[in-house]
């Protein structure tokens, strides 16, 4: 067994949760999606309610089994509730589900709250949930983009998309020369996805840019192109959220794609951020804690 407080202390320190401050996304979206529906402040830990990263739900103090996931989808939470014993911990990237949409199917709703009944089941069973969003995206050794670069064996030459407070979120580097079609097959295998979202040109690829999660910003794409990148790889190259914001962003990338020389490849927001859990974070937990078991909970559908 591992003491929950020890895990929380080490995770908080590793990702510098307090120094990072309020999560820029979830400090806005959590209050918005739960407004008038769930008293989320009563269910979540006080420190989480200030920073929107860290220990979100505190269960029993001793952890036997660790579970790793990316989004709190219904199937992920039901799996955790059914398999977890009192005290077990679920470590996720997102504290909310984000329906990003399917390039070959329905558009998504954006951020969606966790059903209150699922939250209550987690609490009543004495389970714990810890989430780490932006601090993980920016992390240089345990980051979401870093995991992709390492899995692809990218020779990292620079980092980009600079934030003065939090450093850089994207990675640029060289790979063994390949063609876009072969690169797409490689990415489908790495992320276990049936297809990618694609725009742009199919060319010889020697240099790639990687932005895990939401990379559907044309200014980021242009920075990469100006630095000689052949393929821009992200969780999302298109926003498929069914509202005015999503449609505007979709049109912006469509227009950009008409003129770019790059291959623009989306591997699904959730799949792009799950990879760090099954690789870098799995190994970090294995090295630092003596859990009875470490369990991966992949989503049933990566495009949703």
C-alpha positions as CSV (number, residue, x, y, z in Angstrom):
1,X,0.0,0.0,0.0
2,X,1.1,3.6,-0.7
3,X,0.0,6.6,1.3
4,X,-2.2,8.9,-0.7
5,X,-0.6,12.0,0.8
6,X,2.8,10.8,-0.4
7,X,1.6,10.4,-3.9
8,X,-0.1,13.8,-3.9
9,X,3.0,15.5,-2.4
10,X,5.3,14.0,-5.1
11,X,2.9,14.8,-8.0
12,X,2.4,18.4,-6.8
13,X,6.1,18.9,-6.6
14,X,6.9,17.2,-9.9
15,X,4.4,19.3,-11.8
16,X,4.9,22.4,-9.7
17,X,1.1,22.7,-9.2
18,X,1.2,25.7,-6.8
19,X,3.8,27.6,-8.8
20,X,1.8,27.1,-12.0
21,X,-1.2,28.7,-10.4
22,X,-4.8,28.4,-11.7
23,X,-5.3,26.2,-14.7
24,X,-6.2,28.7,-17.5
25,X,-8.8,26.4,-19.1
26,X,-10.5,24.6,-16.3
27,X,-10.6,27.5,-13.9
28,X,-13.1,28.8,-16.4
29,X,-14.8,25.7,-17.7
30,X,-15.5,23.9,-14.5
31,X,-17.6,26.7,-13.0
32,X,-19.3,27.2,-16.3
33,X,-20.4,23.6,-17.0
34,X,-21.5,22.8,-13.4
35,X,-23.4,26.1,-12.8
36,X,-26.9,25.4,-11.6
37,X,-26.4,21.6,-11.9
38,X,-23.9,20.3,-9.3
39,X,-22.3,21.9,-6.2
40,X,-18.9,21.0,-7.4
41,X,-17.1,22.8,-4.6
42,X,-18.6,20.5,-2.1
43,X,-17.5,17.4,-4.0
44,X,-14.0,18.5,-4.9
45,X,-11.0,19.2,-2.6
46,X,-10.5,22.9,-1.5
47,X,-7.1,23.2,-3.0
48,X,-8.4,21.8,-6.3
49,X,-11.1,24.4,-6.2
50,X,-8.5,27.1,-6.2
51,X,-6.0,25.7,-8.7
52,X,-8.1,23.3,-10.8
53,X,-5.2,20.8,-10.9
54,X,-4.1,18.3,-8.2
55,X,-6.1,16.0,-5.9
56,X,-9.7,16.5,-7.0
57,X,-11.5,13.8,-5.0
58,X,-10.0,12.5,-1.8
59,X,-10.8,8.9,-0.8
60,X,-9.4,6.5,1.7
61,X,-5.8,7.2,2.7
62,X,-4.1,4.1,1.5
63,X,-3.7,3.3,-2.2
64,X,-3.3,-0.2,-3.5
65,X,-4.0,0.1,-7.2
66,X,-3.4,3.0,-9.6
67,X,-5.5,3.7,-12.7
68,X,-4.4,5.9,-15.6
69,X,-6.7,7.6,-18.1
70,X,-7.0,10.9,-20.0
71,X,-10.7,12.1,-20.1
72,X,-13.4,11.2,-17.5
73,X,-15.7,9.6,-20.0
74,X,-18.6,7.5,-18.7
75,X,-16.9,4.3,-19.7
76,X,-13.6,5.3,-18.0
77,X,-15.3,6.2,-14.8
78,X,-17.5,3.2,-14.7
79,X,-14.4,1.0,-15.2
80,X,-12.6,2.7,-12.4
81,X,-15.6,2.4,-10.1
82,X,-16.2,-1.2,-10.8
83,X,-12.5,-2.3,-10.7
84,X,-11.2,0.0,-8.0
85,X,-11.1,-0.8,-4.3
86,X,-11.5,1.8,-1.5
87,X,-8.4,4.0,-1.6
88,X,-7.5,3.4,-5.2
89,X,-6.4,6.4,-7.3
90,X,-7.3,7.5,-10.8
91,X,-4.8,9.8,-12.4
92,X,-6.2,11.8,-15.4
93,X,-5.3,14.7,-17.6
94,X,-8.7,16.3,-17.8
95,X,-11.2,16.9,-14.9
96,X,-14.0,17.3,-17.5
97,X,-14.9,15.4,-20.6
98,X,-14.2,17.3,-23.8
99,X,-16.3,16.2,-26.8
100,X,-14.0,17.4,-29.6
101,X,-16.0,15.8,-32.4
102,X,-15.3,13.2,-35.0
103,X,-13.9,14.2,-38.4
104,X,-15.8,11.3,-39.9
105,X,-18.9,11.6,-37.8
106,X,-20.7,13.8,-35.4
107,X,-19.4,17.1,-34.1
108,X,-18.9,17.4,-30.3
109,X,-20.5,19.5,-27.6
110,X,-17.2,20.8,-26.1
111,X,-16.8,20.5,-22.3
112,X,-19.2,18.3,-20.6
113,X,-19.7,17.8,-16.8
114,X,-19.2,14.5,-15.1
115,X,-22.6,13.0,-14.2
116,X,-23.3,13.7,-10.5
117,X,-24.2,10.0,-9.9
118,X,-20.7,9.0,-11.1
119,X,-19.0,11.5,-8.8
120,X,-21.1,10.2,-5.9
121,X,-20.2,6.6,-6.6
122,X,-16.5,7.6,-6.6
123,X,-16.9,9.4,-3.3
124,X,-19.0,6.8,-1.6
125,X,-16.6,4.0,-2.6
126,X,-13.7,5.9,-1.0
127,X,-11.8,6.3,-4.3
128,X,-9.6,9.2,-5.2
129,X,-9.0,11.2,-8.4
130,X,-6.0,13.4,-9.3
131,X,-5.9,15.5,-12.5
132,X,-3.0,17.4,-14.0
133,X,-3.8,19.5,-17.2
134,X,-1.7,22.5,-18.2
135,X,1.3,21.7,-15.9
136,X,1.7,18.4,-17.7
137,X,1.3,19.9,-21.2
138,X,4.3,22.2,-20.5
139,X,6.4,19.7,-18.7
140,X,9.7,18.9,-20.5
141,X,10.2,15.3,-19.2
142,X,6.7,14.1,-18.5
143,X,4.8,16.3,-21.0
144,X,2.1,15.3,-23.4
145,X,4.0,16.5,-26.5
146,X,7.3,15.1,-25.0
147,X,5.7,11.6,-24.9
148,X,4.8,11.8,-28.6
149,X,8.3,13.0,-29.6
150,X,9.9,10.1,-27.7
151,X,7.5,7.5,-29.1
152,X,8.2,8.8,-32.6
153,X,12.0,8.9,-31.9
154,X,12.1,12.6,-32.8
155,X,15.5,14.3,-32.6
156,X,14.3,17.5,-30.8
157,X,15.9,20.6,-32.2
158,X,13.7,23.3,-30.6
159,X,10.6,24.0,-28.7
160,X,8.0,26.6,-29.7
161,X,4.7,28.2,-28.8
162,X,6.2,30.2,-26.0
163,X,4.3,31.3,-22.9
164,X,6.4,33.7,-20.7
165,X,5.0,32.2,-17.5
166,X,5.0,28.5,-18.4
167,X,7.7,28.0,-21.2
168,X,7.0,26.2,-24.5
169,X,4.2,23.8,-25.2
170,X,5.2,22.5,-28.7
171,X,8.2,20.5,-30.1
172,X,10.0,20.7,-33.4
173,X,12.5,18.1,-34.5
174,X,13.9,15.7,-37.2
175,X,12.8,12.2,-38.0
176,X,14.0,9.6,-40.4
177,X,12.8,10.7,-43.9
178,X,9.4,9.2,-44.7
179,X,6.3,10.0,-46.8
180,X,3.2,11.4,-45.4
181,X,1.3,8.2,-46.1
182,X,3.8,6.1,-44.1
183,X,3.8,8.7,-41.3
184,X,0.0,8.5,-41.0
185,X,0.2,4.7,-40.7
186,X,2.8,5.0,-38.0
187,X,0.6,7.5,-36.1
188,X,-2.4,5.3,-36.4
189,X,-0.4,2.5,-34.8
190,X,1.1,4.6,-32.1
191,X,-2.3,6.1,-31.0
192,X,-4.4,3.0,-31.8
193,X,-6.8,5.1,-34.0
194,X,-8.8,3.9,-37.1
195,X,-8.0,7.1,-39.0
196,X,-6.5,10.6,-38.7
197,X,-7.8,14.0,-39.5
198,X,-5.9,15.3,-42.5
199,X,-5.4,18.6,-44.4
200,X,-2.6,20.0,-46.6
201,X,-0.2,18.1,-48.8
202,X,1.3,14.6,-48.9
203,X,5.1,15.0,-49.2
204,X,8.4,13.7,-48.0
205,X,8.7,14.4,-44.3
206,X,12.0,15.0,-42.5
207,X,11.0,17.6,-39.9
208,X,7.9,17.6,-37.7
209,X,6.1,19.8,-35.2
210,X,4.2,18.2,-32.3
211,X,1.4,19.9,-30.3
212,X,-0.5,17.4,-28.2
213,X,-4.2,18.2,-27.5
214,X,-5.7,21.3,-29.1
215,X,-3.3,22.4,-31.8
216,X,-5.9,23.8,-34.2
217,X,-4.4,27.4,-34.2
218,X,-3.2,28.7,-37.6
219,X,-0.7,31.0,-36.0
220,X,1.0,28.0,-34.5
221,X,0.9,26.2,-37.8
222,X,2.5,29.2,-39.5
223,X,5.3,29.4,-36.9
224,X,6.1,25.7,-37.6
225,X,5.9,26.2,-41.4
226,X,8.2,29.3,-41.2
227,X,10.8,27.0,-39.3
228,X,10.8,24.5,-42.1
229,X,8.5,21.9,-40.7
230,X,7.1,19.3,-43.2
231,X,4.3,17.7,-41.0
232,X,2.4,19.4,-38.2
233,X,1.0,16.7,-35.8
234,X,-1.5,17.5,-33.2
235,X,-4.4,16.0,-31.3
236,X,-6.6,18.3,-33.3
237,X,-5.9,20.1,-36.5
238,X,-9.6,21.0,-36.8
239,X,-12.1,22.0,-34.1
240,X,-15.2,20.0,-34.5
241,X,-17.2,21.5,-31.6
242,X,-20.7,22.3,-32.7
243,X,-21.0,26.0,-31.9
244,X,-20.0,29.3,-33.5
245,X,-16.5,29.2,-32.0
246,X,-15.9,25.7,-33.4
247,X,-17.2,26.5,-36.8
248,X,-15.0,29.7,-37.0
249,X,-11.9,27.8,-36.0
250,X,-12.7,25.0,-38.5
251,X,-13.0,27.6,-41.3
252,X,-9.8,29.3,-40.3
253,X,-7.8,26.0,-40.7
254,X,-9.6,25.1,-43.9
255,X,-8.5,28.4,-45.4
256,X,-5.0,28.0,-44.1
257,X,-4.8,24.4,-45.6
258,X,-5.4,25.8,-49.1
259,X,-2.0,27.5,-49.0
260,X,0.2,25.4,-46.7
261,X,3.0,23.2,-48.0
262,X,2.8,21.0,-44.9
263,X,1.0,17.9,-44.0
264,X,-1.5,18.7,-41.2
265,X,-2.3,15.5,-39.2
266,X,-4.7,15.2,-36.2
267,X,-4.6,12.0,-34.1
268,X,-7.6,12.9,-31.8
269,X,-7.3,15.1,-28.8
270,X,-7.8,12.4,-26.2
271,X,-5.5,9.8,-27.9
272,X,-2.7,12.4,-28.2
273,X,-2.8,13.0,-24.4
274,X,-3.4,9.4,-23.4
275,X,0.0,8.4,-24.8
276,X,1.9,10.1,-21.9
277,X,-0.1,8.0,-19.4
278,X,0.7,4.7,-21.0
279,X,4.4,5.5,-21.5
280,X,6.2,8.2,-19.4
281,X,3.8,8.4,-16.5
282,X,3.4,4.7,-16.3
283,X,7.1,4.3,-16.0
284,X,7.4,7.2,-13.5
285,X,4.8,5.7,-11.2
286,X,6.4,2.3,-11.5
287,X,9.7,3.6,-10.5
288,X,8.6,5.8,-7.6
289,X,5.8,3.9,-5.9
290,X,5.1,0.3,-5.0
291,X,1.5,-0.2,-6.1
292,X,-0.1,-3.6,-6.2
293,X,-1.0,-2.8,-9.8
294,X,-0.9,0.0,-12.4
295,X,-3.9,-0.2,-14.7
296,X,-4.5,1.6,-18.0
297,X,-8.1,2.6,-18.9
298,X,-8.3,3.5,-22.6
299,X,-11.4,5.1,-24.0
300,X,-13.8,3.0,-26.0
301,X,-13.7,5.7,-28.7
302,X,-10.9,8.1,-29.3
303,X,-12.8,10.3,-31.7
304,X,-15.8,11.6,-29.8
